[in-house]
Amino acid sequence: MATSVQQNLEFKNKEYASDFKHKDLTLPPAKKYAVVTCMDARIDPASAYGISLGDAHVIRNAGGSARDALRSIIVSEQLLGTTEVLIIKHTECGMLTFRNEDARGVVEKNLGPEAIKEIEGLDFLPFPDLEEAVRKDVQFLKESKAIPQNVKISGWVYEVESGKVRSVV
C-alpha cells in the first residue's frame, strides 16, 4: 500500500504532467551554471535563487558541501558545459550543530555496531563556522585539479530568517 507521501507524489505529478510545457528543454543547463546548496527543506532554490526550469544544475546535499558534490560538479562542468559554480550554504544549518563523533554516536545507538563498521571513516562534513565553511568550499574547488581554472566559483550564504542571500567570497 502506498504511503501518503507516495500518494501525494502521484497526485501532484498527474497535475503537473497534465499541463507539461517543457519537453523541449535541452540536457545542458541553458545558463551554464551549477548551484551547490543544502538539502534543508526550508530552501526552495528555484524561488530563492531565481532559477527557472532548465537554467542550472541544482546539486543538494547536507550542508551544501562542495566536497560531497564534487562528482556532480565534474559531470556538470566536463560533460554538460557549465562554466560557473555557486556554493550557497545557509544560516541555522544542521551541519553547524554536531561533530563527526556525535553523528557516529547516534548511528551506533540507533543501528548498532554493524552500521558503525559500515560508516567507518565517513566524514559527515560538519562545520562550526558558516562563513569559514563557505570560504573553504570555494578554496577546495579553486584548488581542485578536476575543476578548470576558468570556471567561476563564488560562495554565498542564504539567510533562512529573511530569505536574503549575501556574498561571502
C-alpha positions in Angstrom: 0.0 0.0 0.0 1.3 3.4 -0.9 2.2 5.9 1.8 0.6 9.3 2.0 3.8 10.8 0.7 3.8 8.4 -2.3 0.1 9.1 -3.0 0.8 12.9 -2.9 3.7 12.4 -5.4 1.4 10.5 -7.8 -1.4 13.1 -7.4 0.7 16.2 -7.8 2.6 14.6 -10.7 -0.6 14.0 -12.6 -1.5 17.7 -12.1 2.0 18.7 -13.3 2.1 16.4 -16.3 -1.4 17.3 -17.4 -0.1 20.8 -18.4 3.5 20.0 -19.1 5.2 22.5 -21.5 8.9 21.8 -21.0 9.5 18.9 -23.4 11.9 21.0 -25.5 14.4 21.8 -22.7 18.0 20.8 -23.6 20.1 18.5 -21.4 22.8 21.1 -20.7 21.6 23.9 -18.5 20.7 27.0 -20.6 22.6 29.5 -18.3 25.6 27.2 -17.9 25.9 27.3 -14.2 25.6 24.9 -11.2 24.4 25.7 -7.7 25.6 23.6 -4.7 23.2 24.1 -1.8 21.9 22.4 1.3 19.1 19.8 1.3 17.3 21.7 4.0 13.6 21.6 3.4 13.3 25.4 4.2 15.1 26.2 1.0 13.4 26.4 -2.4 16.4 27.0 -4.7 14.3 27.9 -7.7 12.4 30.6 -5.9 15.1 31.8 -3.6 17.9 31.9 -6.2 15.8 32.9 -9.3 16.4 29.6 -11.2 13.9 28.8 -13.9 13.5 25.2 -15.1 16.3 24.3 -17.4 18.6 27.2 -16.3 21.0 25.5 -14.0 22.0 22.3 -12.2 21.0 22.3 -8.6 23.1 20.0 -6.5 21.8 19.4 -3.0 23.4 17.6 0.0 23.7 18.0 3.7 25.4 21.3 4.3 25.7 22.3 0.7 29.2 20.7 0.6 31.4 21.1 -2.4 33.4 18.1 -1.4 30.3 15.9 -1.3 29.1 17.4 -4.6 32.4 17.1 -6.5 31.3 14.2 -8.6 28.2 16.0 -9.7 30.1 19.3 -10.3 32.6 17.4 -12.6 29.7 15.9 -14.6 28.0 19.3 -14.8 31.2 21.1 -16.0 33.0 18.5 -18.0 30.1 16.7 -19.7 27.4 19.3 -19.7 29.3 22.6 -20.2 28.7 24.6 -17.1 31.2 27.4 -16.6 30.2 28.7 -13.1 29.6 27.2 -9.7 27.8 29.0 -6.8 28.2 27.5 -3.4 25.3 28.6 -1.2 25.2 27.5 2.4 22.6 28.8 4.9 22.1 30.1 8.4 20.7 27.8 11.0 22.2 24.8 9.1 22.1 21.5 11.0 25.7 20.8 10.0 26.6 23.6 12.4 25.2 21.6 15.4 27.3 18.5 15.6 30.7 16.9 15.2 31.5 13.6 13.4 31.7 11.9 16.8 28.2 13.0 17.6 26.8 11.6 14.3 28.6 8.3 14.8 27.3 8.0 18.3 23.7 8.4 17.2 24.2 5.8 14.4 25.8 3.4 16.9 23.0 3.9 19.4 20.2 3.6 16.9 21.6 1.0 14.5 24.4 -0.9 16.3 28.0 -1.9 15.7 27.4 -3.3 12.1 26.3 0.2 11.0 29.2 1.8 12.7 31.6 -0.6 10.9 29.9 0.3 7.6 30.4 4.0 8.0 33.9 3.8 9.4 36.0 6.6 8.1 32.9 8.5 6.7 33.3 12.3 7.2 29.8 13.8 7.7 31.5 17.2 6.8 30.0 19.2 9.7 31.3 22.7 10.2 31.5 25.0 13.3 31.7 28.3 11.3 29.3 29.1 8.5 31.2 31.7 6.6 34.5 29.9 7.0 32.9 26.7 5.6 31.8 28.7 2.5 35.4 30.1 2.1 36.9 26.6 2.5 34.5 25.0 -0.1 35.3 27.8 -2.6 39.0 27.3 -2.0 38.6 23.5 -2.3 37.1 23.9 -5.8 39.6 26.5 -6.9 42.5 24.3 -5.9 41.0 21.1 -7.3 42.8 19.7 -10.4 39.4 18.3 -11.5 37.9 21.8 -11.9 39.4 24.1 -14.7 40.8 27.4 -13.6 38.4 29.3 -16.0 35.3 28.0 -14.1 34.0 30.9 -12.0 33.4 29.9 -8.4 31.7 32.0 -5.7 30.4 31.5 -2.2 27.2 32.7 -0.6 25.0 32.5 2.5 21.3 32.2 2.3 19.5 33.6 5.4 16.6 31.3 6.3 15.3 34.0 8.6 14.9 36.6 5.8 15.1 34.8 2.5 18.1 37.0 1.5 21.5 35.9 0.1 24.8 37.6 0.8 28.1 37.2 -0.9 31.0 35.7 1.2 33.6 35.2 -1.5 
